[in-house]
Amino acid sequence: MVVKRLGRHLMVIALMISCCVPVVGFSQALQENVSAKENTEPVVLNHRVKGSDVFIECLIPNFSFDDGNTTKEYHGYLDVYLDGEKYQTVDRAAFVIRNLPEGKHSIRLDIMREDGGRYLSLKEMKVEIK
């Protein structure tokens, strides 16, 4: 009877250890992944509303709008979406969306590759024209 209890306890301990090892490994991998992401520079997006115009500036690390720029790893352009619809394509980091009608609008920027594929969709900005 003592042997059966000891056997059950050993089985439970072995089961607990086998379950914890993958969790510890996953935790270490997650920490390494987070550390790698923290070392990269984030995309910075600034905007300012002036009258019915919205001035937008993007700081995109390691990205160039000039295909001939060999110092940057990524090249392409921006697709600008206004209220969910494609509004324009832009080939520079700073630009203006002019003459927006009064009201609330959402603006999203997609960082695009030269071949038309998408690198990244940036967070939507909410603006209000008064």
Secondary structure by P-SEA (a helix, b strand, c coil): caaaaaaaaaaaaaaaaaaaaaaaaaaaaaaaaaaaaaacccbbbbbbbcccbbbbbbbccccccccccccccbbbbbbbbccccccccccccccccccccccbbbbbbbbccccccccccccbbbbbcc
